[in-house]
Amino acid sequence: MDSNSVSPMPELAPIAEFDKSPPSPPNEEVPMDDLPPPPATISQAEGKKMKVQRTRSYESDDHERGACEWCEYALVITLATILLIGVSALTIFWVLVYREGYAWADDIPEKQFNLHPTLMVAGFITFSGFSVLLYRICRCFRRIYVKLLHAIFHALAFPCIVIGFLAVLDFHNKKGINNFYSLHSWIGFVAMGLFGLQYAVGFFSFLLLLICNKGTAGFRASLVPVHAAFGILTFVLGVAACLTGLTEKALFTLGAERYSGLPDEGVIINAIGVAMVAILAVVMHILSRDKSETYATLPTEGIVINAIGMSVVAVAVVVLYTVRGTGGYRLRKVAQHPS
């Protein structure tokens, strides 16, 4: 063979010759420890929860609503907005046209009283109604923004209720009228107490959210159904107090005989009352049609807290009745036999 020629390549050995490992028995099972872990599966509920945590906004059920449902929902929200604003505007119109406007003076206590219905309607119905509906209207907003708007509307309602209460209390003292003797005053007293309690609990929860969000998440979540239930109860009691107050004012001012003739002022007062009933119906419809399960069920702790709260309200009513009975008796005795 020529030395310059290239030798041919040797034939490759079969691949099997390079595999020196013994074959596995056909029936031998591979240990489970050697298998890779199965892929993690996420349930639909967990995926929804993770989505909410990422976006930190209240879920919207846009994908569940059709065009007709959206039109109905928009119509109801528009109607609620018109009624909430309109009832305050109608109350102001009634006071300015038929009750001679507003004042805070000792020589005109009647004009001072006019602040009471206007501010109570604004606080208990208009601002509180918008505050309740925010969690149904602003579903696509970030949670922190919805909470801020909720707190702003409550902050607007708080001074209205306080000033309205002071106005009627001072009016009664100037006129020598007993306080807390009627059903209207009792319902209003309970509604104011629940509103103050709700405001304190909401402010405390929001303060915890700002200070320590993750550490207090469980505690704040347990407060949500209780806070929501008492919020709706406060709104209903506020509407009831305004309705009974309107009837009481119409009977005291117009008299039963004139009121039965349905004068113009009586028509305006009745229209305000009908608007309040319509607001209550529309708001309850919006709250009941919400498909989220946030407020659907109350835990056992929530039921116990609700029972404690109602017991406190019952005790407050009994104490109020006792104090009013003894105090009213002394005032009547002094009026009948002045020293």
C-alpha positions as CSV (number, residue, x, y, z in Angstrom):
1,M,0.0,0.0,0.0
2,D,1.2,3.4,-0.9
3,S,2.3,5.5,2.1
4,N,0.6,8.6,0.7
5,S,-2.8,7.0,0.4
6,V,-5.4,7.5,3.0
7,S,-6.5,4.4,4.9
8,P,-10.2,3.8,4.8
9,M,-12.2,4.6,8.0
10,P,-12.9,1.6,10.2
11,E,-16.4,0.4,10.4
12,L,-18.4,1.8,13.3
13,A,-19.3,-0.6,16.0
14,P,-23.0,-1.1,16.7
15,I,-24.4,1.3,19.2
16,A,-25.4,-1.5,21.4
17,E,-21.8,-2.3,22.1
18,F,-21.2,1.0,23.7
19,D,-24.2,0.7,26.1
20,K,-22.7,-1.3,28.9
21,S,-25.5,-0.8,31.4
22,P,-27.6,-3.9,32.0
23,P,-31.1,-3.8,30.6
24,S,-33.9,-3.2,33.1
25,P,-36.2,-6.0,33.8
26,P,-39.4,-5.6,31.9
27,N,-41.7,-5.8,34.9
28,E,-39.6,-3.7,37.3
29,E,-41.4,-0.4,38.4
30,V,-39.4,2.8,38.6
31,P,-39.4,4.2,42.2
32,M,-41.7,7.1,42.7
33,D,-38.9,9.1,44.2
34,D,-37.1,9.1,40.8
35,L,-40.1,10.6,39.0
36,P,-40.4,14.4,38.5
37,P,-43.1,16.1,40.6
38,P,-46.4,16.5,38.8
39,P,-47.2,20.0,37.6
40,A,-49.0,22.2,40.2
41,T,-52.7,22.6,39.4
42,I,-54.5,25.8,40.4
43,S,-58.2,25.6,41.0
44,Q,-60.6,28.2,39.6
45,A,-61.2,29.8,43.0
46,E,-57.4,30.0,43.7
47,G,-56.8,31.5,40.3
48,K,-59.5,34.1,40.8
49,K,-58.0,34.9,44.2
50,M,-54.6,35.3,42.7
51,K,-56.0,37.6,40.0
52,V,-57.7,39.8,42.7
53,Q,-54.5,40.0,44.6
54,R,-52.5,41.0,41.6
55,T,-55.0,43.7,40.4
56,R,-56.1,44.7,44.0
57,S,-59.4,45.8,42.6
58,Y,-63.0,44.7,43.1
59,E,-63.9,42.1,40.5
60,S,-66.3,43.0,37.8
61,D,-68.8,40.7,36.3
62,D,-68.6,42.2,32.9
63,H,-68.2,38.9,31.2
64,E,-71.4,37.6,32.8
65,R,-73.7,40.4,31.7
66,G,-75.3,40.8,28.3
67,A,-76.3,44.0,26.6
68,C,-79.8,44.0,28.1
69,E,-78.4,43.5,31.6
70,W,-76.0,46.3,31.2
71,C,-78.7,48.6,30.0
72,E,-80.9,47.7,33.0
73,Y,-77.9,48.1,35.4
74,A,-77.0,51.5,34.0
75,L,-80.7,52.6,34.2
76,V,-81.0,51.6,37.8
77,I,-77.7,53.3,38.8
78,T,-78.8,56.5,36.9
79,L,-82.2,56.4,38.7
80,A,-80.6,56.0,42.1
81,T,-78.2,58.9,41.4
82,I,-81.1,61.2,40.3
83,L,-83.2,60.2,43.4
84,L,-80.3,60.7,45.8
85,I,-79.6,64.2,44.5
86,G,-83.2,65.0,43.9
87,V,-84.4,64.3,47.4
88,S,-82.0,66.8,48.9
89,A,-82.9,69.4,46.2
90,L,-86.6,68.9,46.9
91,T,-86.1,69.3,50.6
92,I,-84.2,72.6,50.1
93,F,-86.9,73.8,47.8
94,W,-89.6,73.0,50.4
95,V,-87.7,74.9,53.1
96,L,-87.0,77.9,51.0
97,V,-90.4,78.2,49.5
98,Y,-92.7,77.1,52.3
99,R,-90.6,77.4,55.5
100,E,-88.9,80.8,55.0
101,G,-85.4,79.6,54.7
102,Y,-82.6,79.0,57.2
103,A,-81.0,80.9,60.1
104,W,-79.3,80.3,63.4
105,A,-80.6,83.0,65.7
106,D,-82.4,83.1,69.0
107,D,-85.2,85.4,67.7
108,I,-86.1,83.0,64.8
109,P,-85.8,79.4,66.2
110,E,-88.2,78.1,63.5
111,K,-85.6,78.9,60.8
112,Q,-83.0,77.2,62.8
113,F,-85.1,74.1,62.9
114,N,-85.2,74.1,59.1
115,L,-81.6,73.0,59.2
116,H,-82.6,69.8,60.8
117,P,-84.6,68.1,58.0
118,T,-82.3,69.4,55.3
119,L,-79.0,68.2,56.9
120,M,-80.5,64.9,58.1
121,V,-81.8,64.1,54.6
122,A,-78.4,65.0,53.1
123,G,-76.4,63.0,55.7
124,F,-78.5,59.9,56.2
125,I,-79.8,59.5,52.6
126,T,-77.8,61.4,50.0
127,F,-74.3,61.0,51.2
128,S,-74.9,57.6,52.9
129,G,-76.7,56.3,49.9
130,F,-73.7,57.1,47.6
131,S,-71.4,55.7,50.2
132,V,-73.3,52.4,50.2
133,L,-73.5,52.2,46.4
134,L,-69.8,52.9,45.8
135,Y,-68.9,49.2,46.3
136,R,-71.4,48.2,43.6
137,I,-70.7,51.0,41.1
138,C,-66.9,51.2,41.3
139,R,-66.1,47.5,40.8
140,C,-63.2,48.1,38.5
141,F,-61.4,50.7,40.7
142,R,-58.5,49.9,42.9
143,R,-59.6,49.0,46.4
144,I,-57.7,51.9,48.0
145,Y,-59.5,54.4,45.8
146,V,-63.0,52.9,46.6
147,K,-62.2,53.0,50.3
148,L,-61.1,56.6,50.0
149,L,-64.3,57.6,48.2
150,H,-66.3,55.6,50.8
151,A,-64.6,57.5,53.6
152,I,-65.1,60.9,51.9
153,F,-68.8,60.4,51.6
154,H,-69.0,59.3,55.2
155,A,-66.9,62.3,56.2
156,L,-69.4,64.6,54.4
157,A,-72.4,62.9,56.1
158,F,-70.9,63.1,59.6
159,P,-71.0,66.9,60.1
160,C,-74.5,67.1,58.4
161,I,-75.9,64.7,61.0
162,V,-74.1,66.3,63.9
163,I,-75.2,69.9,63.0
164,G,-78.7,68.7,62.2
165,F,-79.0,67.1,65.6
166,L,-77.7,70.1,67.4
167,A,-80.1,72.4,65.5
168,V,-83.2,70.5,66.6
169,L,-81.9,70.0,70.1
170,D,-81.3,73.7,70.5
171,F,-84.7,74.5,69.0
172,H,-86.5,72.2,71.5
173,N,-84.6,73.9,74.4
174,K,-85.5,77.3,73.2
175,K,-89.2,76.4,72.8
176,G,-89.4,74.3,76.0
177,I,-90.2,71.1,74.1
178,N,-89.3,67.7,75.6
179,N,-86.5,65.8,73.8
180,F,-86.7,62.2,72.7
181,Y,-90.4,61.6,73.3
182,S,-91.5,60.5,69.8
183,L,-91.0,57.4,67.6
184,H,-89.1,59.6,65.2
185,S,-86.6,60.7,67.8
186,W,-86.0,57.2,69.0
187,I,-85.4,55.8,65.5
188,G,-83.1,58.8,64.8
189,F,-81.2,58.3,68.0
190,V,-80.5,54.7,67.2
191,A,-79.5,55.5,63.6
192,M,-77.1,58.2,64.8
193,G,-75.5,55.8,67.3
194,L,-75.1,53.1,64.6
195,F,-73.7,55.7,62.2
196,G,-71.1,56.8,64.7
197,L,-70.1,53.2,65.5
198,Q,-69.8,52.4,61.8
199,Y,-67.7,55.5,61.2
200,A,-65.4,54.6,64.1
201,V,-65.0,50.9,62.9
202,G,-64.4,51.9,59.3
203,F,-61.8,54.5,60.3
204,F,-60.1,52.0,62.5
205,S,-60.0,49.4,59.8
206,F,-58.7,51.8,57.2
207,L,-56.0,53.0,59.6
208,L,-54.9,49.4,60.1
209,L,-54.8,49.0,56.3
210,L,-52.4,52.0,56.0
211,I,-50.2,50.8,58.9
212,C,-50.0,47.1,58.3
213,N,-51.8,45.7,55.3
214,K,-50.6,42.1,55.3
215,G,-50.6,41.5,59.0
216,T,-54.2,42.7,59.5
217,A,-55.7,41.2,56.4
218,G,-57.5,38.4,58.2
219,F,-58.9,40.6,60.9
220,R,-60.1,43.2,58.4
221,A,-61.7,40.5,56.2
222,S,-63.7,39.3,59.3
223,L,-65.0,42.8,59.8
224,V,-66.3,43.2,56.2
225,P,-69.6,41.3,56.5
226,V,-70.4,42.8,59.9
227,H,-69.6,46.3,58.7
228,A,-71.7,45.8,55.6
229,A,-74.7,44.4,57.5
230,F,-74.7,47.3,60.0
231,G,-74.2,49.8,57.2
232,I,-77.3,48.7,55.4
233,L,-79.2,48.6,58.7
234,T,-78.1,52.2,59.4
235,F,-79.2,53.4,56.0
236,V,-82.6,51.8,56.5
237,L,-83.0,53.3,59.9
238,G,-82.0,56.7,58.5
239,V,-84.7,56.5,55.9
240,A,-87.2,55.5,58.5
241,A,-86.2,58.4,60.7
242,C,-86.6,60.9,57.9
243,L,-90.0,59.5,56.9
244,T,-91.4,59.6,60.4
245,G,-89.9,63.1,60.9
246,L,-91.6,64.4,57.7
247,T,-95.0,63.0,58.9
248,E,-94.5,64.6,62.3
249,K,-93.5,68.0,60.9
250,A,-96.5,67.9,58.5
251,L,-99.0,67.2,61.3
252,F,-97.4,69.7,63.7
253,T,-97.1,72.5,61.2
254,L,-100.1,72.1,58.9
255,G,-102.4,70.4,61.4
256,A,-104.4,67.2,60.7
257,E,-107.4,69.0,59.2
258,R,-105.4,71.2,56.8
259,Y,-103.1,68.3,55.9
260,S,-106.0,66.1,55.0
261,G,-107.0,68.7,52.5
262,L,-103.7,68.1,50.7
263,P,-102.4,71.7,50.3
264,D,-99.4,72.5,48.1
265,E,-96.9,72.1,50.9
266,G,-98.5,68.8,51.8
267,V,-97.9,67.6,48.2
268,I,-94.3,68.6,48.4
269,I,-93.8,66.8,51.8
270,N,-95.5,63.7,50.4
271,A,-93.3,63.8,47.3
272,I,-90.2,63.9,49.5
273,G,-91.4,60.9,51.3
274,V,-92.2,59.0,48.1
275,A,-88.7,59.8,46.8
276,M,-87.2,58.3,50.0
277,V,-89.2,55.1,49.6
278,A,-88.1,54.9,46.0
279,I,-84.4,55.4,47.0
280,L,-84.7,52.6,49.6
281,A,-86.2,50.3,47.0
282,V,-83.7,51.1,44.3
283,V,-80.7,50.8,46.7
284,M,-81.9,47.4,48.0
285,H,-82.4,46.2,44.5
286,I,-78.8,47.1,43.5
287,L,-77.4,45.5,46.7
288,S,-79.5,42.3,46.2
289,R,-78.6,41.8,42.5
290,D,-74.9,41.8,43.1
291,K,-73.5,38.4,42.2
292,S,-70.4,38.5,44.3
293,E,-70.2,36.3,47.4
294,T,-68.4,38.9,49.6
295,Y,-71.5,39.6,51.7
296,A,-73.5,36.5,50.9
297,T,-73.0,34.7,54.2
298,L,-72.1,35.7,57.7
299,P,-69.6,33.7,59.7
300,T,-70.5,32.6,63.2
301,E,-68.4,35.4,64.6
302,G,-70.3,37.9,62.6
303,I,-73.7,36.5,63.8
304,V,-72.5,36.8,67.4
305,I,-71.2,40.4,66.9
306,N,-74.5,41.3,65.3
307,A,-76.4,39.9,68.3
308,I,-74.2,41.8,70.7
309,G,-74.8,45.0,68.7
310,M,-78.6,44.6,68.7
311,S,-78.5,43.9,72.4
312,V,-76.6,47.2,72.9
313,V,-79.2,49.0,70.8
314,A,-82.1,47.5,72.9
315,V,-80.4,48.5,76.1
316,A,-79.9,52.0,74.8
317,V,-83.6,52.3,73.9
318,V,-84.6,51.1,77.4
319,V,-82.3,53.5,79.1
320,L,-83.4,56.3,76.8
321,Y,-87.1,55.6,77.6
322,T,-86.3,55.5,81.4
323,V,-84.4,58.8,81.3
324,R,-87.0,60.4,79.1
325,G,-89.8,59.3,81.4
326,T,-88.3,60.6,84.6
327,G,-86.9,63.8,83.0
328,G,-90.1,64.5,81.1
329,Y,-92.1,64.1,84.3
330,R,-90.0,66.6,86.1
331,L,-90.2,69.1,83.2
332,R,-94.0,68.8,83.2
333,K,-94.1,69.3,87.0
334,V,-92.0,72.4,86.7
335,A,-94.1,73.8,83.9
336,Q,-97.3,73.2,85.8
337,H,-96.0,74.5,89.2
338,P,-93.2,77.0,88.5
339,S,-91.4,78.2,91.6
